[in-house]
Amino acid sequence: MPREFSGVIPLTVQAIRKLGHRYQEGGLERALYEKQRPGAAEVLDDNQKQRLIAMVCSSPPEGRARWTVRLVAEEAAKRKMVPRVGRETIRILLLTHGLKPWRKKNVGRGRPR
């Protein structure tokens, strides 16, 4: 047997006030559904992304065995590819391109027999 809807939705006074304002601005559709938000602006442009990917595909700096996300961010700022970039931005860029430069390639890591 289906449940009955009592018609009571727990809302704060502020939420009800916002609903009323949105209804006055644009009717029922505007009151019930928010507009799509633009989201944050991209930190890197296409040229910067390409340069960072090329840097990661090259050999790491002298004294380093491989690239790390932190090292990529530091080197990008040092080489003036970008004014400032965070590790998370670098991590997502590498992830979208399927790059994992911090891993050793072609190495089996099984248990010794």
C-alpha positions as CSV (number, residue, x, y, z in Angstrom):
1,M,0.0,0.0,0.0
2,P,1.5,3.4,-1.0
3,R,2.4,5.9,1.8
4,E,0.4,9.1,2.1
5,F,2.3,12.3,1.7
6,S,1.5,14.6,4.5
7,G,2.5,17.7,2.6
8,V,5.0,18.9,5.2
9,I,8.5,19.6,4.1
10,P,10.9,20.8,6.9
11,L,12.2,24.2,5.7
12,T,13.7,27.0,7.6
13,V,12.2,30.5,7.5
14,Q,15.1,31.7,5.4
15,A,14.5,28.9,2.8
16,I,10.8,29.7,2.5
17,R,11.7,33.4,2.0
18,K,14.1,32.5,-0.8
19,L,11.5,30.3,-2.4
20,G,9.0,33.2,-2.3
21,H,11.5,35.6,-3.9
22,R,12.4,33.2,-6.6
23,Y,8.7,32.6,-7.3
24,Q,8.1,36.4,-7.6
25,E,11.1,36.7,-10.0
26,G,10.3,33.9,-12.4
27,G,7.2,31.9,-11.4
28,L,6.9,28.3,-10.3
29,E,9.7,26.9,-12.4
30,R,12.2,29.4,-11.1
31,A,11.0,28.8,-7.5
32,L,11.4,25.0,-7.7
33,Y,14.6,24.7,-9.8
34,E,17.7,26.7,-9.5
35,K,19.5,28.1,-12.5
36,Q,22.6,26.2,-13.8
37,R,25.7,27.6,-12.2
38,P,28.7,28.5,-14.4
39,G,31.3,26.7,-12.2
40,A,34.8,27.8,-11.6
41,A,37.0,29.3,-14.3
42,E,39.8,27.0,-15.6
43,V,43.1,27.6,-14.1
44,L,45.2,26.5,-17.1
45,D,44.6,27.3,-20.7
46,D,45.2,24.8,-23.5
47,N,48.8,26.0,-24.2
48,Q,49.8,25.7,-20.5
49,K,48.3,22.2,-20.3
50,Q,50.2,21.1,-23.4
51,R,53.5,22.4,-22.0
52,L,52.9,20.7,-18.7
53,I,52.1,17.4,-20.3
54,A,55.3,17.7,-22.5
55,M,57.4,18.5,-19.4
56,V,56.0,15.4,-17.6
57,C,56.7,13.2,-20.6
58,S,60.4,14.3,-20.6
59,S,63.0,13.2,-18.1
60,P,62.7,14.5,-14.6
61,P,65.1,17.1,-13.2
62,E,68.6,16.0,-12.4
63,G,68.8,14.1,-9.1
64,R,65.2,12.9,-9.4
65,A,64.2,9.4,-10.4
66,R,60.7,10.3,-11.6
67,W,58.1,13.1,-11.6
68,T,55.7,13.6,-8.7
69,V,52.7,15.8,-8.6
70,R,54.4,18.2,-6.2
71,L,57.6,18.3,-8.4
72,V,55.5,19.0,-11.5
73,A,53.8,22.0,-9.7
74,E,57.2,23.3,-8.4
75,E,58.9,22.9,-11.8
76,A,56.0,24.6,-13.7
77,A,56.3,27.6,-11.4
78,K,60.1,27.6,-11.5
79,R,60.2,27.4,-15.4
80,K,57.5,30.2,-15.5
81,M,55.1,28.0,-17.4
82,V,52.3,29.2,-15.1
83,P,52.4,32.0,-12.5
84,R,51.0,29.6,-9.8
85,V,49.4,26.2,-9.9
86,G,48.2,23.8,-7.2
87,R,49.0,20.1,-6.8
88,E,45.3,19.2,-7.3
89,T,45.1,21.0,-10.6
90,I,48.2,19.1,-11.8
91,R,46.8,15.8,-10.4
92,I,43.6,16.2,-12.3
93,L,45.4,17.2,-15.5
94,L,47.6,14.1,-15.4
95,L,44.6,11.9,-14.5
96,T,42.6,13.2,-17.6
97,H,45.6,12.3,-19.8
98,G,46.1,8.9,-18.2
99,L,49.6,9.8,-17.0
100,K,51.1,8.4,-13.8
101,P,54.8,9.5,-14.0
102,W,55.4,8.6,-10.4
103,R,55.0,4.9,-11.1
104,K,57.8,2.7,-12.3
105,K,56.8,1.1,-15.6
106,N,57.1,-2.5,-16.6
107,V,58.0,-3.7,-13.1
108,G,56.3,-6.7,-11.6
109,R,55.7,-6.4,-7.9
110,G,54.9,-10.0,-6.9
111,R,55.8,-11.9,-3.8
112,P,59.3,-13.5,-4.0
113,R,59.3,-17.2,-4.4
